[in-house]
């Protein structure tokens, strides 16, 4: 997982360097700081695991998926290296599950669903995508725990997916609330990629 995550981070860094305007670079730090604070609230899960909000879809909607992934990676690195949250040996898995799946998969699901529905109810779709990204990330974590021999797959899946299905509701609500406020009051802070998704009533 470390090798996989290293490859995805290198890819995202190249894409972010190409796609992120220079004036938006400071926003990466501000987004990372917000996500860091949100992720520090942990919920204990069975089988020696814990859960918390992720913020991948929110980061992608503000920065774009590549720069959002970089922000998520920075948050996960700081948590592991300075606060011993998540563990150094699990860095590769955590970066992939929370960062890559949250930003790229979650954002991809939202974009696809928005285009399939011609932009109808785009904010509810954003919330659903954020929820699904959390559930998929928790499922991936359960599979990785089982493959590493730490816990059998069935209890890991039940514990992680069950609890994160509820945590994902908070994730979806927070994502929609934050993006709604930004779109209304500071649309300049929202990723241009978000603005390209058609919305209801725009004639698309």
C-alpha positions as CSV (number, residue, x, y, z in Angstrom):
1,X,0.0,0.0,0.0
2,X,2.9,2.3,0.6
3,X,4.1,1.8,-3.0
4,X,0.6,2.3,-4.3
5,X,0.1,5.5,-2.4
6,X,3.5,6.9,-3.3
7,X,2.6,6.4,-7.0
8,X,-0.8,8.1,-6.6
9,X,0.7,11.0,-4.6
10,X,3.4,11.6,-7.3
11,X,0.6,11.5,-10.0
12,X,-1.5,14.0,-8.0
13,X,1.4,16.3,-7.4
14,X,2.1,16.5,-11.1
15,X,-1.6,17.1,-11.9
16,X,-2.0,19.7,-9.2
17,X,1.1,21.6,-10.3
18,X,-0.3,21.7,-13.8
19,X,-4.0,22.5,-13.0
20,X,-3.9,24.5,-9.8
21,X,-3.6,28.3,-10.4
22,X,-0.8,29.9,-8.3
23,X,-3.3,32.2,-6.5
24,X,-5.1,29.2,-5.2
25,X,-2.1,27.5,-3.7
26,X,-2.6,29.1,-0.2
27,X,-6.1,27.6,-0.2
28,X,-4.5,24.1,0.0
29,X,-3.1,24.9,3.4
30,X,-6.3,26.4,4.6
31,X,-8.3,23.4,3.5
32,X,-5.7,21.0,5.1
33,X,-6.0,22.9,8.4
34,X,-9.8,22.6,8.3
35,X,-9.7,18.9,7.5
36,X,-7.0,18.3,10.2
37,X,-9.3,19.8,12.8
38,X,-12.3,17.8,11.6
39,X,-10.4,14.5,11.5
40,X,-9.1,14.8,15.1
41,X,-12.6,13.9,16.3
42,X,-12.5,10.1,16.6
43,X,-15.2,7.6,17.2
44,X,-14.2,4.2,18.7
45,X,-15.1,1.2,16.6
46,X,-15.0,-2.5,17.5
47,X,-12.0,-4.8,16.8
48,X,-9.5,-2.2,17.8
49,X,-10.3,0.4,15.1
50,X,-11.7,3.9,15.1
51,X,-13.5,6.2,12.8
52,X,-13.7,9.9,12.0
53,X,-14.8,12.3,9.3
54,X,-12.7,12.3,6.2
55,X,-13.4,15.3,3.9
56,X,-12.1,13.9,0.6
57,X,-15.1,15.0,-1.5
58,X,-15.1,18.4,0.2
59,X,-11.4,18.9,-0.5
60,X,-11.9,17.9,-4.1
61,X,-14.8,20.3,-4.5
62,X,-12.7,23.2,-3.2
63,X,-9.4,22.4,-4.8
64,X,-10.0,19.8,-7.4
65,X,-9.3,16.1,-6.9
66,X,-5.5,16.2,-7.3
67,X,-4.8,19.2,-5.1
68,X,-7.5,17.9,-2.7
69,X,-5.6,14.6,-2.5
70,X,-2.4,16.5,-1.7
71,X,-4.1,18.4,1.1
72,X,-5.5,15.1,2.5
73,X,-2.0,13.5,2.3
74,X,-0.5,16.3,4.3
75,X,-3.1,16.0,7.0
76,X,-2.6,12.2,7.3
77,X,1.2,12.6,7.4
78,X,1.0,15.2,10.2
79,X,-1.4,13.1,12.2
80,X,0.8,10.1,11.9
81,X,4.2,11.7,12.4
82,X,3.4,14.3,15.0
83,X,0.3,13.0,16.8
84,X,0.8,9.2,16.4
85,X,-2.8,9.0,15.0
86,X,-3.1,6.3,12.4
87,X,0.4,4.9,12.7
88,X,3.4,5.2,10.5
89,X,3.3,1.6,9.2
90,X,-0.3,2.2,8.1
91,X,0.4,5.4,6.2
92,X,0.2,3.9,2.8
93,X,-3.2,2.3,3.5
94,X,-4.5,5.5,5.2
95,X,-3.4,7.8,2.4
96,X,-5.0,5.5,-0.2
97,X,-8.3,4.9,1.7
98,X,-9.0,8.4,3.0
99,X,-7.1,10.5,0.4
100,X,-7.2,8.7,-2.9
101,X,-10.6,7.0,-2.6
102,X,-12.1,10.1,-0.9
103,X,-10.9,12.6,-3.5
104,X,-10.8,10.7,-6.8
105,X,-13.5,8.1,-6.3
106,X,-15.8,10.3,-4.3
107,X,-15.5,13.2,-6.8
108,X,-15.7,10.9,-9.7
109,X,-19.0,9.4,-8.4
110,X,-20.4,12.9,-7.9
111,X,-19.4,14.1,-11.4
112,X,-20.8,11.0,-13.0
113,X,-24.1,11.1,-11.2
114,X,-24.5,14.8,-11.8
115,X,-24.1,14.3,-15.5
116,X,-26.3,11.3,-15.7
117,X,-29.1,13.3,-14.0
118,X,-28.3,16.4,-15.9
119,X,-27.4,18.2,-12.7
120,X,-30.7,17.7,-10.9
121,X,-30.4,17.9,-7.1
122,X,-26.6,18.3,-7.4
123,X,-26.1,19.1,-3.7
124,X,-27.9,15.9,-2.5
125,X,-25.8,14.0,-5.0
126,X,-22.7,15.6,-3.5
127,X,-23.8,14.5,0.0
128,X,-24.5,11.0,-1.3
129,X,-21.1,10.8,-2.9
130,X,-19.4,12.0,0.3
131,X,-21.3,9.3,2.2
132,X,-20.4,6.6,-0.3
133,X,-16.7,7.6,-0.3
134,X,-16.6,7.1,3.5
135,X,-18.3,3.7,3.3
136,X,-16.0,2.5,0.5
137,X,-12.9,3.7,2.3
138,X,-14.0,1.9,5.5
139,X,-14.6,-1.3,3.5
140,X,-11.2,-1.0,1.9
141,X,-9.7,-0.6,5.4
142,X,-11.5,-3.8,6.6
143,X,-10.2,-5.8,3.7
144,X,-6.7,-4.6,4.3
145,X,-6.9,-5.5,8.0
146,X,-8.1,-9.0,7.1
147,X,-5.3,-9.4,4.5
148,X,-2.8,-8.4,7.0
149,X,-4.1,-11.1,9.4
150,X,-5.1,-8.7,12.2
151,X,-8.8,-9.5,12.2
152,X,-11.1,-11.8,10.2
153,X,-12.8,-10.1,7.3
154,X,-16.4,-10.6,8.4
155,X,-16.2,-8.8,11.8
156,X,-13.9,-6.1,10.3
157,X,-16.4,-5.4,7.6
158,X,-19.4,-5.3,10.0
159,X,-17.6,-3.0,12.4
160,X,-16.0,-0.6,9.9
161,X,-18.8,-0.4,7.3
162,X,-21.6,-0.4,9.9
163,X,-20.2,2.5,11.9
164,X,-18.9,4.5,8.9
165,X,-22.3,4.2,7.3
166,X,-23.5,6.4,10.2
167,X,-20.4,8.6,10.2
168,X,-20.9,9.1,6.5
169,X,-24.2,10.8,7.1
170,X,-22.3,13.4,9.1
171,X,-19.7,13.6,6.3
172,X,-22.4,14.1,3.7
173,X,-24.2,16.8,5.7
174,X,-21.0,18.7,6.5
175,X,-19.9,18.5,2.8
176,X,-23.2,19.9,1.5
177,X,-23.3,22.6,4.2
178,X,-19.8,23.8,3.6
179,X,-20.1,23.8,-0.2
180,X,-23.5,25.5,-0.1
181,X,-22.1,28.3,2.0
182,X,-19.0,28.7,-0.3
183,X,-21.1,28.6,-3.4
184,X,-23.3,31.3,-2.0
185,X,-20.8,33.7,-0.4
186,X,-17.4,32.8,-1.7
187,X,-17.8,31.1,-5.0
188,X,-14.2,32.1,-5.9
189,X,-13.0,29.5,-3.3
190,X,-14.8,26.7,-5.0
191,X,-12.9,24.6,-7.5
192,X,-13.5,25.5,-11.2
193,X,-14.1,21.8,-11.7
194,X,-17.1,22.0,-9.3
195,X,-18.5,24.9,-11.3
196,X,-18.4,22.9,-14.6
197,X,-20.9,20.3,-13.2
198,X,-24.4,21.3,-14.6
199,X,-27.0,22.4,-12.0
200,X,-30.7,22.3,-12.2
201,X,-32.3,25.1,-14.1
202,X,-29.1,26.1,-16.1
203,X,-30.6,24.9,-19.4
204,X,-28.0,22.0,-19.7
